[in-house]
């Protein structure tokens, strides 16, 4: 997810996106532990996306 895409969203949309990303991260973590996922680099990308959303939320408040 690009920062410029996130900047166009409202605070409520960003909060919804944050919930969605955290849920995806938790599901991916579980799948990695069970050995169902071969590409573990997607977890890093999800963490970075979460950080981007949190950064925008902190600057908007």
Z-matrix of the N, CA and C atoms (Angstrom, degrees):
N
C 1 1.440
C 2 1.531 1 108.34
N 3 1.290 2 115.34 1 134.44
C 4 1.463 3 121.03 2 -178.14
C 5 1.524 4 110.86 3 -91.21
N 6 1.309 5 114.88 4 149.60
C 7 1.464 6 121.02 5 -179.42
C 8 1.523 7 110.69 6 -64.23
N 9 1.320 8 117.42 7 -37.31
C 10 1.470 9 119.46 8 -178.44
C 11 1.529 10 111.18 9 -65.58
N 12 1.346 11 117.12 10 -30.63
C 13 1.463 12 119.78 11 175.88
C 14 1.523 13 111.11 12 -69.67
N 15 1.301 14 115.50 13 -37.31
C 16 1.465 15 119.56 14 -178.82
C 17 1.524 16 111.90 15 -72.35
N 18 1.327 17 117.55 16 -32.53
C 19 1.468 18 120.52 17 -177.80
C 20 1.520 19 112.75 18 -64.86
N 21 1.319 20 117.19 19 -22.93
C 22 1.463 21 120.20 20 -179.38
C 23 1.526 22 112.53 21 -82.51
N 24 1.325 23 117.61 22 -9.86
C 25 1.463 24 121.19 23 -176.75
C 26 1.520 25 110.90 24 -88.53
N 27 1.331 26 114.56 25 152.84
C 28 1.464 27 120.42 26 177.84
C 29 1.532 28 109.42 27 -80.42
N 30 1.322 29 115.33 28 173.52
C 31 1.463 30 120.04 29 -178.26
C 32 1.528 31 111.59 30 -64.03
N 33 1.322 32 117.42 31 -39.87
C 34 1.466 33 119.97 32 179.79
C 35 1.520 34 111.09 33 -66.77
N 36 1.336 35 116.49 34 -38.02
C 37 1.460 36 119.85 35 177.11
C 38 1.528 37 111.09 36 -66.24
N 39 1.339 38 116.10 37 -37.48
C 40 1.462 39 119.84 38 178.31
C 41 1.524 40 110.87 39 -66.71
N 42 1.322 41 117.14 40 -39.61
C 43 1.470 42 120.02 41 178.49
C 44 1.531 43 110.68 42 -65.38
N 45 1.321 44 117.02 43 -39.20
C 46 1.463 45 120.60 44 177.25
C 47 1.529 46 110.18 45 -65.49
N 48 1.308 47 116.42 46 -40.84
C 49 1.463 48 121.32 47 177.65
C 50 1.527 49 110.53 48 -62.93
N 51 1.314 50 117.27 49 -39.19
C 52 1.458 51 122.04 50 179.27
C 53 1.532 52 110.85 51 -63.33
N 54 1.313 53 116.77 52 -43.90
C 55 1.465 54 120.91 53 178.34
C 56 1.525 55 110.00 54 -62.03
N 57 1.317 56 116.44 55 -43.52
C 58 1.457 57 121.24 56 179.87
C 59 1.529 58 111.32 57 -63.03
N 60 1.320 59 116.63 58 -44.31
C 61 1.461 60 120.45 59 -179.39
C 62 1.525 61 111.97 60 -66.11
N 63 1.323 62 117.06 61 -39.95
C 64 1.462 63 120.22 62 178.76
C 65 1.522 64 110.84 63 -64.90
N 66 1.318 65 116.56 64 -39.04
C 67 1.466 66 120.56 65 177.87
C 68 1.529 67 110.19 66 -64.55
N 69 1.333 68 116.48 67 -44.36
C 70 1.466 69 120.68 68 177.89
C 71 1.523 70 111.09 69 -61.00
N 72 1.326 71 115.82 70 -40.86
C 73 1.456 72 120.84 71 -179.78
C 74 1.523 73 110.90 72 -63.39
N 75 1.311 74 116.95 73 -41.95
C 76 1.452 75 120.92 74 -179.94
C 77 1.534 76 110.58 75 -65.98
N 78 1.333 77 116.82 76 -43.42
C 79 1.461 78 120.60 77 179.21
C 80 1.529 79 111.19 78 -64.30
N 81 1.328 80 116.67 79 -40.85
C 82 1.450 81 120.95 80 179.50
C 83 1.521 82 110.99 81 -66.12
N 84 1.309 83 116.51 82 -39.87
C 85 1.462 84 120.92 83 178.38
C 86 1.525 85 110.56 84 -60.49
N 87 1.314 86 116.26 85 -43.00
C 88 1.458 87 120.86 86 178.42
C 89 1.520 88 110.75 87 -63.36
N 90 1.329 89 117.28 88 -44.07
C 91 1.457 90 121.30 89 -179.50
C 92 1.529 91 111.50 90 -65.27
N 93 1.328 92 116.50 91 -36.15
C 94 1.465 93 120.24 92 177.91
C 95 1.526 94 109.83 93 -64.75
N 96 1.319 95 116.91 94 -43.73
C 97 1.462 96 121.18 95 179.83
C 98 1.524 97 112.09 96 -63.93
N 99 1.320 98 116.77 97 -33.31
C 100 1.454 99 121.08 98 179.01
C 101 1.528 100 112.34 99 -82.57
N 102 1.322 101 116.38 100 -8.82
C 103 1.455 102 120.13 101 179.33
C 104 1.509 103 114.11 102 80.97
N 105 1.302 104 117.61 103 19.93
C 106 1.462 105 121.46 104 -178.14
C 107 1.526 106 112.74 105 -87.20
N 108 1.347 107 116.85 106 -13.00
C 109 1.463 108 121.03 107 -175.78
C 110 1.524 109 109.00 108 -118.70
N 111 1.309 110 115.87 109 131.40
C 112 1.460 111 120.25 110 178.78
C 113 1.527 112 111.90 111 -91.84
N 114 1.328 113 117.64 112 -29.48
C 115 1.466 114 121.31 113 -176.29
C 116 1.518 115 109.85 114 -97.70
N 117 1.314 116 115.62 115 93.77
C 118 1.465 117 120.05 116 -177.27
C 119 1.526 118 111.85 117 -82.83
N 120 1.338 119 118.03 118 -9.69
C 121 1.464 120 120.00 119 179.75
C 122 1.526 121 112.25 120 -69.53
N 123 1.318 122 117.87 121 -15.22
C 124 1.459 123 120.03 122 177.49
C 125 1.531 124 111.32 123 -68.73
N 126 1.336 125 116.44 124 -26.77
C 127 1.466 126 119.83 125 177.18
C 128 1.521 127 109.98 126 -64.88
N 129 1.300 128 117.22 127 -38.72
C 130 1.468 129 120.95 128 178.65
C 131 1.532 130 110.46 129 -65.20
N 132 1.321 131 116.77 130 -41.80
C 133 1.460 132 120.87 131 178.58
C 134 1.533 133 110.86 132 -63.17
N 135 1.316 134 116.79 133 -39.21
C 136 1.465 135 120.25 134 178.04
C 137 1.526 136 111.43 135 -64.57
N 138 1.331 137 116.71 136 -42.07
C 139 1.465 138 119.90 137 178.14
C 140 1.526 139 111.12 138 -62.35
N 141 1.322 140 116.99 139 -37.90
C 142 1.469 141 120.46 140 178.42
C 143 1.524 142 111.03 141 -67.89
N 144 1.327 143 116.99 142 -38.73
C 145 1.462 144 120.28 143 177.36
C 146 1.527 145 110.83 144 -64.03
N 147 1.328 146 116.55 145 -40.73
C 148 1.464 147 120.58 146 177.51
C 149 1.524 148 109.58 147 -61.67
N 150 1.317 149 116.96 148 -42.57
C 151 1.457 150 120.87 149 179.54
C 152 1.529 151 111.21 150 -63.69
N 153 1.317 152 117.47 151 -38.40
C 154 1.474 153 120.69 152 178.41
C 155 1.523 154 110.77 153 -62.61
N 156 1.333 155 115.95 154 -44.92
C 157 1.468 156 120.04 155 -179.30
C 158 1.514 157 110.12 156 -64.85
N 159 1.327 158 117.38 157 -43.30
C 160 1.465 159 120.14 158 179.22
C 161 1.526 160 111.56 159 -64.16
N 162 1.324 161 117.33 160 -36.18
C 163 1.455 162 120.75 161 177.43
C 164 1.516 163 110.89 162 -63.06
N 165 1.308 164 117.11 163 -45.94
C 166 1.461 165 120.20 164 179.50
C 167 1.530 166 111.34 165 -65.21
N 168 1.314 167 117.27 166 -39.47
C 169 1.456 168 119.78 167 178.66
C 170 1.532 169 111.55 168 -63.88
N 171 1.315 170 116.70 169 -37.88
C 172 1.464 171 118.87 170 -179.74
C 173 1.522 172 112.27 171 -71.96
N 174 1.321 173 117.44 172 -30.56
C 175 1.471 174 119.49 173 179.15
C 176 1.528 175 111.17 174 -79.52
N 177 1.306 176 118.65 175 -26.04
C 178 1.465 177 121.23 176 179.94
C 179 1.515 178 111.74 177 -78.22
N 180 1.298 179 117.68 178 -29.35
C 181 1.473 180 120.22 179 -176.09
C 182 1.495 181 112.75 180 -75.66
